[in-house]
Amino acid sequence: MKMFQEKHSSQLPNPRSIRRACGKELYRTVKRLKQHIPAALVEQAEQLYVKRVFGNLIWITENRSNRKVLADWWDEEISEEIALLWNVDRTKLMQAFRDAFGG
C-alpha cells in the first residue's frame, strides 16, 4: 500500500518546470491575442507569473487537475497586471489565456 501512496502522491514541481510551463502558457496566450508583444514585456510578464505561482504553489499543486479553477485564479490574480504591462484589453487577455490554457 505504501508504494501506491508514494507513486501517486503529489510532489511539488521544480522551479525549472514552473518557469517553462509559465513561459509556454504566456507564449500561447500571445499567439491567441494576435498582437505583437515585445519580447522584453513577455519576459517581465513571465517573471511576474512565476513569482505568483511560487507564492501559491501548494494551492496550485492541489488544484492542478482542475484547469477551470486555475484559469479563474489567473484571471483574478495576474491578468490585470499583465494587461497593463502589455497595454491590451484585459477581457481579451483573459479569453486568450483560457483558450491557450484550456480552462
VEXRO-433439 format. One record per atom (N, C-alpha, C): residue in one letter; atom name; y, x, z; residue number from 1. Coordinates in steps of 0.001 Angstrom, whole numbers. Layout:
% VEXRO-433439
GURO, A, CA, Y, X, Z, NUM
...
END
This chain:
% VEXRO-433439
GURO, M, N, -1199, 827, 0, 1
GURO, M, CA, 0, 0, 0, 1
GURO, M, C, 1262, 870, 0, 1
GURO, K, N, 1208, 1982, 689, 2
GURO, K, CA, 2374, 2852, 752, 2
GURO, K, C, 2755, 3390, -632, 2
GURO, M, N, 1750, 3722, -1439, 3
GURO, M, CA, 2017, 4220, -2779, 3
GURO, M, C, 2789, 3186, -3595, 3
GURO, F, N, 2420, 1929, -3482, 4
GURO, F, CA, 3111, 861, -4205, 4
GURO, F, C, 4567, 774, -3769, 4
GURO, Q, N, 4816, 865, -2488, 5
GURO, Q, CA, 6183, 768, -1985, 5
GURO, Q, C, 7028, 1944, -2466, 5
GURO, E, N, 6464, 3142, -2446, 6
GURO, E, CA, 7218, 4298, -2912, 6
GURO, E, C, 7502, 4207, -4405, 6
GURO, K, N, 6530, 3770, -5150, 7
GURO, K, CA, 6680, 3695, -6601, 7
GURO, K, C, 7757, 2696, -6999, 7
GURO, H, N, 7858, 1604, -6267, 8
GURO, H, CA, 8781, 538, -6650, 8
GURO, H, C, 10012, 450, -5764, 8
GURO, S, N, 10202, 1420, -4900, 9
GURO, S, CA, 11404, 1392, -4068, 9
GURO, S, C, 12603, 1795, -4921, 9
GURO, S, N, 13745, 1323, -4528, 10
GURO, S, CA, 14926, 1597, -5321, 10
GURO, S, C, 15569, 2891, -4838, 10
GURO, Q, N, 15616, 3865, -5709, 11
GURO, Q, CA, 16275, 5121, -5401, 11
GURO, Q, C, 17660, 5094, -6010, 11
GURO, L, N, 18579, 5750, -5353, 12
GURO, L, CA, 19931, 5810, -5879, 12
GURO, L, C, 19960, 6736, -7090, 12
GURO, P, N, 20703, 6361, -8110, 13
GURO, P, CA, 20798, 7220, -9293, 13
GURO, P, C, 21585, 8487, -8968, 13
GURO, N, N, 21347, 9522, -9749, 14
GURO, N, CA, 22086, 10759, -9511, 14
GURO, N, C, 23453, 10690, -10194, 14
GURO, P, N, 24388, 11556, -9793, 15
GURO, P, CA, 25753, 11495, -10342, 15
GURO, P, C, 25812, 11637, -11866, 15
GURO, R, N, 24965, 12473, -12431, 16
GURO, R, CA, 24981, 12661, -13879, 16
GURO, R, C, 24604, 11374, -14604, 16
GURO, S, N, 23580, 10681, -14118, 17
GURO, S, CA, 23165, 9447, -14785, 17
GURO, S, C, 24225, 8351, -14635, 17
GURO, I, N, 24928, 8355, -13514, 18
GURO, I, CA, 26014, 7385, -13324, 18
GURO, I, C, 27133, 7652, -14310, 18
GURO, R, N, 27555, 8914, -14428, 19
GURO, R, CA, 28627, 9257, -15368, 19
GURO, R, C, 28234, 8920, -16803, 19
GURO, R, N, 26999, 9217, -17167, 20
GURO, R, CA, 26547, 8927, -18528, 20
GURO, R, C, 26515, 7429, -18795, 20
GURO, A, N, 26031, 6656, -17839, 21
GURO, A, CA, 25969, 5199, -18014, 21
GURO, A, C, 27372, 4616, -18140, 21
GURO, C, N, 28281, 5053, -17283, 22
GURO, C, CA, 29657, 4544, -17339, 22
GURO, C, C, 30302, 4909, -18674, 22
GURO, G, N, 30080, 6138, -19121, 23
GURO, G, CA, 30637, 6570, -20402, 23
GURO, G, C, 30115, 5747, -21564, 23
GURO, K, N, 28810, 5475, -21564, 24
GURO, K, CA, 28221, 4666, -22638, 24
GURO, K, C, 28763, 3251, -22622, 24
GURO, E, N, 28903, 2675, -21427, 25
GURO, E, CA, 29407, 1303, -21333, 25
GURO, E, C, 30843, 1217, -21836, 25
GURO, L, N, 31671, 2194, -21488, 26
GURO, L, CA, 33056, 2177, -21958, 26
GURO, L, C, 33122, 2445, -23465, 26
GURO, Y, N, 32282, 3330, -23968, 27
GURO, Y, CA, 32238, 3597, -25414, 27
GURO, Y, C, 31910, 2313, -26176, 27
GURO, R, N, 30903, 1599, -25719, 28
GURO, R, CA, 30516, 344, -26370, 28
GURO, R, C, 31621, -704, -26259, 28
GURO, T, N, 32316, -696, -25133, 29
GURO, T, CA, 33424, -1633, -24938, 29
GURO, T, C, 34538, -1349, -25929, 29
GURO, V, N, 34899, -72, -26084, 30
GURO, V, CA, 35962, 310, -27022, 30
GURO, V, C, 35583, -106, -28442, 30
GURO, K, N, 34319, 92, -28823, 31
GURO, K, CA, 33887, -311, -30166, 31
GURO, K, C, 34067, -1806, -30376, 31
GURO, R, N, 33791, -2602, -29348, 32
GURO, R, CA, 33904, -4052, -29484, 32
GURO, R, C, 35358, -4531, -29434, 32
GURO, L, N, 36236, -3723, -28874, 33
GURO, L, CA, 37656, -4071, -28883, 33
GURO, L, C, 38242, -3950, -30291, 33
GURO, K, N, 37621, -3105, -31111, 34
GURO, K, CA, 38091, -2848, -32474, 34
GURO, K, C, 39554, -2412, -32469, 34
GURO, Q, N, 39844, -1511, -31555, 35
GURO, Q, CA, 41195, -987, -31398, 35
GURO, Q, C, 41051, 474, -30991, 35
GURO, H, N, 41901, 1328, -31546, 36
GURO, H, CA, 41809, 2751, -31213, 36
GURO, H, C, 42343, 2995, -29801, 36
GURO, I, N, 41517, 3657, -29006, 37
GURO, I, CA, 41923, 4080, -27665, 37
GURO, I, C, 41808, 5605, -27668, 37
GURO, P, N, 42899, 6310, -27380, 38
GURO, P, CA, 42845, 7776, -27381, 38
GURO, P, C, 41781, 8308, -26409, 38
GURO, A, N, 41161, 9401, -26790, 39
GURO, A, CA, 40069, 9982, -26005, 39
GURO, A, C, 40505, 10302, -24578, 39
GURO, A, N, 41734, 10747, -24401, 40
GURO, A, CA, 42220, 11084, -23055, 40
GURO, A, C, 42254, 9840, -22162, 40
GURO, L, N, 42622, 8698, -22729, 41
GURO, L, CA, 42662, 7462, -21945, 41
GURO, L, C, 41256, 6954, -21640, 41
GURO, V, N, 40343, 7154, -22580, 42
GURO, V, CA, 38958, 6765, -22335, 42
GURO, V, C, 38392, 7616, -21201, 42
GURO, E, N, 38720, 8899, -21198, 43
GURO, E, CA, 38242, 9794, -20145, 43
GURO, E, C, 38820, 9395, -18777, 43
GURO, Q, N, 40094, 9027, -18742, 44
GURO, Q, CA, 40703, 8564, -17482, 44
GURO, Q, C, 40028, 7300, -16986, 44
GURO, A, N, 39755, 6387, -17902, 45
GURO, A, CA, 39085, 5139, -17528, 45
GURO, A, C, 37676, 5425, -17023, 45
GURO, E, N, 36996, 6368, -17655, 46
GURO, E, CA, 35643, 6736, -17224, 46
GURO, E, C, 35670, 7308, -15807, 46
GURO, Q, N, 36643, 8164, -15521, 47
GURO, Q, CA, 36766, 8732, -14173, 47
GURO, Q, C, 37024, 7636, -13147, 47
GURO, L, N, 37877, 6680, -13485, 48
GURO, L, CA, 38154, 5559, -12596, 48
GURO, L, C, 36894, 4728, -12360, 48
GURO, Y, N, 36181, 4437, -13421, 49
GURO, Y, CA, 34970, 3625, -13362, 49
GURO, Y, C, 33899, 4322, -12510, 49
GURO, V, N, 33687, 5597, -12744, 50
GURO, V, CA, 32688, 6358, -11991, 50
GURO, V, C, 33046, 6380, -10509, 50
GURO, K, N, 34305, 6576, -10221, 51
GURO, K, CA, 34770, 6605, -8825, 51
GURO, K, C, 34476, 5278, -8125, 51
GURO, R, N, 34736, 4184, -8812, 52
GURO, R, CA, 34477, 2859, -8237, 52
GURO, R, C, 32986, 2607, -8060, 52
GURO, V, N, 32190, 3077, -9020, 53
GURO, V, CA, 30742, 2910, -8904, 53
GURO, V, C, 30227, 3682, -7699, 53
GURO, F, N, 30693, 4911, -7521, 54
GURO, F, CA, 30281, 5696, -6354, 54
GURO, F, C, 30671, 4990, -5057, 54
GURO, G, N, 31825, 4352, -5048, 55
GURO, G, CA, 32284, 3642, -3862, 55
GURO, G, C, 31446, 2422, -3516, 55
GURO, N, N, 30781, 1848, -4499, 56
GURO, N, CA, 29967, 642, -4295, 56
GURO, N, C, 28517, 871, -4699, 56
GURO, L, N, 28059, 2087, -4582, 57
GURO, L, CA, 26756, 2467, -5116, 57
GURO, L, C, 25587, 1684, -4515, 57
GURO, I, N, 25596, 1464, -3230, 58
GURO, I, CA, 24496, 741, -2585, 58
GURO, I, C, 24415, -681, -3138, 58
GURO, W, N, 25551, -1373, -3171, 59
GURO, W, CA, 25577, -2754, -3668, 59
GURO, W, C, 25162, -2804, -5139, 59
GURO, I, N, 25659, -1888, -5938, 60
GURO, I, CA, 25331, -1863, -7363, 60
GURO, I, C, 23839, -1612, -7563, 60
GURO, T, N, 23280, -711, -6779, 61
GURO, T, CA, 21849, -429, -6883, 61
GURO, T, C, 21024, -1646, -6491, 61
GURO, E, N, 21445, -2346, -5448, 62
GURO, E, CA, 20723, -3548, -5020, 62
GURO, E, C, 20763, -4644, -6079, 62
GURO, N, N, 21840, -4701, -6851, 63
GURO, N, CA, 22016, -5756, -7852, 63
GURO, N, C, 21808, -5259, -9278, 63
GURO, R, N, 21143, -4128, -9448, 64
GURO, R, CA, 21016, -3515, -10771, 64
GURO, R, C, 20297, -4388, -11792, 64
GURO, S, N, 19484, -5315, -11342, 65
GURO, S, CA, 18755, -6156, -12291, 65
GURO, S, C, 19519, -7429, -12657, 65
GURO, N, N, 20691, -7637, -12077, 66
GURO, N, CA, 21478, -8839, -12352, 66
GURO, N, C, 22773, -8437, -13065, 66
GURO, R, N, 22697, -8382, -14379, 67
GURO, R, CA, 23851, -7918, -15158, 67
GURO, R, C, 25052, -8845, -15055, 67
GURO, K, N, 24826, -10126, -14876, 68
GURO, K, CA, 25950, -11059, -14754, 68
GURO, K, C, 26768, -10741, -13507, 68
GURO, V, N, 26104, -10496, -12390, 69
GURO, V, CA, 26804, -10160, -11150, 69
GURO, V, C, 27538, -8834, -11297, 69
GURO, L, N, 26909, -7859, -11944, 70
GURO, L, CA, 27567, -6565, -12149, 70
GURO, L, C, 28781, -6696, -13073, 70
GURO, A, N, 28663, -7516, -14107, 71
GURO, A, CA, 29794, -7729, -15010, 71
GURO, A, C, 30929, -8465, -14289, 71
GURO, D, N, 30587, -9411, -13412, 72
GURO, D, CA, 31612, -10089, -12609, 72
GURO, D, C, 32332, -9089, -11713, 72
GURO, W, N, 31564, -8175, -11112, 73
GURO, W, CA, 32162, -7139, -10257, 73
GURO, W, C, 33122, -6279, -11081, 73
GURO, W, N, 32698, -5901, -12290, 74
GURO, W, CA, 33538, -5071, -13150, 74
GURO, W, C, 34838, -5810, -13491, 74
GURO, D, N, 34712, -7109, -13796, 75
GURO, D, CA, 35901, -7913, -14115, 75
GURO, D, C, 36893, -7909, -12957, 75
GURO, E, N, 36387, -8101, -11751, 76
GURO, E, CA, 37253, -8206, -10580, 76
GURO, E, C, 37805, -6865, -10130, 76
GURO, E, N, 37002, -5829, -10165, 77
GURO, E, CA, 37370, -4555, -9554, 77
GURO, E, C, 37977, -3527, -10499, 77
GURO, I, N, 37649, -3572, -11759, 78
GURO, I, CA, 38012, -2461, -12642, 78
GURO, I, C, 38831, -2881, -13857, 78
GURO, S, N, 38578, -4063, -14377, 79
GURO, S, CA, 39157, -4441, -15669, 79
GURO, S, C, 40681, -4406, -15696, 79
GURO, E, N, 41309, -4812, -14624, 80
GURO, E, CA, 42776, -4853, -14625, 80
GURO, E, C, 43371, -3455, -14793, 80
GURO, E, N, 42844, -2492, -14059, 81
GURO, E, CA, 43379, -1128, -14146, 81
GURO, E, C, 43129, -510, -15516, 81
GURO, I, N, 41952, -750, -16078, 82
GURO, I, CA, 41661, -186, -17402, 82
GURO, I, C, 42506, -882, -18472, 82
GURO, A, N, 42710, -2181, -18344, 83
GURO, A, CA, 43548, -2899, -19310, 83
GURO, A, C, 44976, -2347, -19298, 83
GURO, L, N, 45500, -2061, -18112, 84
GURO, L, CA, 46841, -1474, -18018, 84
GURO, L, C, 46859, -57, -18585, 84
GURO, L, N, 45835, 712, -18278, 85
GURO, L, CA, 45745, 2086, -18761, 85
GURO, L, C, 45677, 2124, -20283, 85
GURO, W, N, 44857, 1259, -20859, 86
GURO, W, CA, 44677, 1234, -22308, 86
GURO, W, C, 45698, 355, -23027, 86
GURO, N, N, 46511, -376, -22282, 87
GURO, N, CA, 47505, -1281, -22853, 87
GURO, N, C, 46851, -2304, -23804, 87
GURO, V, N, 45814, -2971, -23268, 88
GURO, V, CA, 45123, -4014, -24020, 88
GURO, V, C, 45112, -5290, -23182, 88
GURO, D, N, 44850, -6399, -23841, 89
GURO, D, CA, 44745, -7678, -23154, 89
GURO, D, C, 43510, -7661, -22246, 89
GURO, R, N, 43711, -8015, -20982, 90
GURO, R, CA, 42616, -7957, -20014, 90
GURO, R, C, 41479, -8914, -20383, 90
GURO, T, N, 41809, -10088, -20861, 91
GURO, T, CA, 40785, -11061, -21232, 91
GURO, T, C, 39910, -10523, -22358, 91
GURO, K, N, 40539, -9907, -23365, 92
GURO, K, CA, 39770, -9319, -24470, 92
GURO, K, C, 38914, -8158, -23970, 92
GURO, L, N, 39464, -7367, -23060, 93
GURO, L, CA, 38719, -6242, -22497, 93
GURO, L, C, 37498, -6734, -21725, 93
GURO, M, N, 37679, -7759, -20913, 94
GURO, M, CA, 36561, -8295, -20133, 94
GURO, M, C, 35476, -8846, -21056, 94
GURO, Q, N, 35871, -9533, -22119, 95
GURO, Q, CA, 34893, -10077, -23059, 95
GURO, Q, C, 34174, -8955, -23803, 95
GURO, A, N, 34918, -7934, -24200, 96
GURO, A, CA, 34292, -6799, -24891, 96
GURO, A, C, 33305, -6087, -23971, 96
GURO, F, N, 33654, -5950, -22694, 97
GURO, F, CA, 32737, -5309, -21750, 97
GURO, F, C, 31473, -6143, -21585, 97
GURO, R, N, 31635, -7455, -21429, 98
GURO, R, CA, 30456, -8320, -21261, 98
GURO, R, C, 29551, -8262, -22492, 98
GURO, D, N, 30150, -8234, -23674, 99
GURO, D, CA, 29368, -8129, -24902, 99
GURO, D, C, 28611, -6806, -24947, 99
GURO, A, N, 29278, -5744, -24502, 100
GURO, A, CA, 28654, -4413, -24518, 100
GURO, A, C, 27623, -4250, -23420, 100
GURO, F, N, 27893, -4811, -22267, 101
GURO, F, CA, 27047, -4608, -21078, 101
GURO, F, C, 25883, -5586, -21026, 101
GURO, G, N, 26088, -6756, -21574, 102
GURO, G, CA, 25020, -7743, -21571, 102
GURO, G, C, 25080, -8685, -20379, 102
GURO, G, N, 26266, -8913, -19850, 103
GURO, G, CA, 26385, -9789, -18689, 103
GURO, G, C, 27061, -11044, -19047, 103
END
